[in-house]
Amino acid sequence: MRVGLHLSILDGVEDYSVGRRFRFAVVDLDKAKGYPLNFVCMLPMQLSPKGNGVNVFAKVFGDKSLGVAKELLLGALETESDSEVKAEIERRLKLLAPKQVVQIACSGCGKPFQPKRIRRFKNNFCLECMEKKFGSRTQ
């Protein structure tokens, strides 16, 4: 199946106060020449929704869904000329990128670590320094 994107722009949608709402339909380029006959599914904003179950896009493309989504968006970004649409495509590409782990430097030893939010004043200490400074009370 050769896939592509079809862009739908919804102007004046009541639940969106400002701007336009963009929807990207995934189409099968081998199935038919025109939309909606070649419709497969909608491209979701995020591929792994929290608590909502698996979306249709993930069901159709399975383990390859992240790669297919990136490929479709990058292809659309190259061919698109409208600046608003390009900005929306770039925003969606950022949503697909993995989130970086936040690390801070320990106030005690200077070693970078991923903070656990136990109490506000203890956030700047790594686990080893917390045990040295506060003992077993940190558990």
C-alpha positions as CSV (number, residue, x, y, z in Angstrom):
1,M,0.0,0.0,0.0
2,R,1.4,3.4,-1.1
3,V,0.1,6.0,1.3
4,G,-0.1,9.8,1.2
5,L,-1.8,12.6,3.1
6,H,-4.9,14.6,2.2
7,L,-5.3,17.9,4.0
8,S,-8.7,19.2,5.2
9,I,-8.9,22.7,6.6
10,L,-12.0,23.5,8.7
11,D,-12.6,27.3,8.9
12,G,-15.0,28.8,11.5
13,V,-15.4,25.7,13.6
14,E,-17.4,26.7,16.7
15,D,-15.2,25.0,19.3
16,Y,-12.0,26.7,18.0
17,S,-12.1,30.4,18.8
18,V,-9.0,31.5,16.8
19,G,-7.4,30.2,13.6
20,R,-8.0,27.1,11.5
21,R,-8.3,23.5,12.4
22,F,-6.2,21.1,10.2
23,R,-7.0,17.4,9.7
24,F,-4.8,15.1,7.8
25,A,-6.4,12.0,6.1
26,V,-4.2,9.1,5.3
27,V,-4.9,7.9,1.7
28,D,-4.0,4.8,-0.2
29,L,-2.5,6.0,-3.5
30,D,-3.0,2.6,-5.1
31,K,-6.7,2.3,-4.2
32,A,-8.2,5.2,-6.1
33,K,-7.2,8.5,-7.7
34,G,-9.2,10.9,-5.6
35,Y,-10.2,11.5,-2.0
36,P,-12.6,10.2,-0.3
37,L,-12.5,7.0,-2.3
38,N,-8.9,6.3,-1.3
39,F,-9.5,7.1,2.4
40,V,-7.7,4.8,4.9
41,C,-7.9,6.7,8.3
42,M,-7.2,10.0,9.9
43,L,-3.6,10.9,11.1
44,P,-3.8,11.3,14.8
45,M,-2.1,14.1,16.7
46,Q,-0.3,11.6,18.9
47,L,0.3,7.9,18.2
48,S,0.1,6.6,21.8
49,P,-2.8,8.2,23.5
50,K,-2.9,7.8,27.2
51,G,-5.8,5.7,28.3
52,N,-7.8,6.0,25.1
53,G,-6.7,2.6,23.6
54,V,-5.2,2.1,20.2
55,N,-6.3,4.5,17.5
56,V,-7.2,3.4,13.9
57,F,-3.9,4.6,12.5
58,A,-2.0,2.4,14.9
59,K,-4.2,-0.6,14.1
60,V,-3.7,-0.2,10.4
61,F,0.1,0.3,10.4
62,G,1.0,-1.5,13.6
63,D,4.7,-1.3,14.7
64,K,5.5,0.8,11.7
65,S,3.0,3.6,12.6
66,L,5.6,6.0,14.0
67,G,7.8,5.7,10.9
68,V,4.9,6.0,8.5
69,A,3.6,9.1,10.3
70,K,7.0,10.8,10.2
71,E,7.5,9.9,6.5
72,L,4.0,11.2,5.6
73,L,4.5,14.5,7.4
74,L,8.1,15.0,6.1
75,G,6.8,14.4,2.5
76,A,4.0,16.8,3.0
77,L,6.4,19.4,4.5
78,E,8.5,19.3,1.4
79,T,5.6,19.8,-1.0
80,E,3.6,22.3,1.0
81,S,3.8,26.0,0.2
82,D,1.3,27.5,2.7
83,S,3.1,28.8,5.8
84,E,0.3,28.0,8.2
85,V,0.1,24.4,6.9
86,K,3.9,24.1,7.2
87,A,3.7,25.3,10.8
88,E,1.0,22.7,11.6
89,I,3.1,19.9,10.0
90,E,6.2,21.0,12.0
91,R,4.1,21.1,15.2
92,R,2.9,17.6,14.6
93,L,6.4,16.4,13.8
94,K,7.5,17.8,17.2
95,L,4.6,15.9,18.9
96,L,5.9,12.6,17.4
97,A,9.5,13.2,18.6
98,P,10.3,11.5,21.9
99,K,10.3,13.7,24.9
100,Q,13.8,14.3,26.4
101,V,14.4,13.3,30.0
102,V,14.7,16.3,32.2
103,Q,18.0,16.2,34.2
104,I,19.3,18.7,36.7
105,A,22.6,19.0,38.5
106,C,22.8,17.8,42.1
107,S,23.5,20.7,44.6
108,G,25.6,18.3,46.6
109,C,27.9,16.5,44.2
110,G,27.1,18.3,40.9
111,K,26.3,15.0,39.1
112,P,23.3,15.2,36.6
113,F,20.2,13.2,37.7
114,Q,16.5,12.9,36.9
115,P,14.7,14.5,39.8
116,K,11.9,12.8,41.8
117,R,9.4,15.3,43.1
118,I,9.3,14.3,46.8
119,R,9.5,17.7,48.5
120,R,10.3,21.1,47.0
121,F,13.5,21.8,49.1
122,K,14.9,18.4,48.3
123,N,14.6,18.5,44.5
124,N,18.2,19.6,43.9
125,F,19.8,16.5,45.5
126,C,20.5,13.2,43.9
127,L,19.4,10.0,45.7
128,E,22.9,9.4,47.1
129,C,23.2,12.9,48.5
130,M,19.7,12.8,49.9
131,E,20.6,9.6,51.8
132,K,23.8,11.3,53.1
133,K,22.0,14.5,54.1
134,F,18.6,13.3,55.3
135,G,19.2,9.6,56.1
136,S,16.4,7.0,55.8
137,R,13.7,9.6,56.2
138,T,13.6,10.2,52.4
139,Q,11.8,6.9,51.6
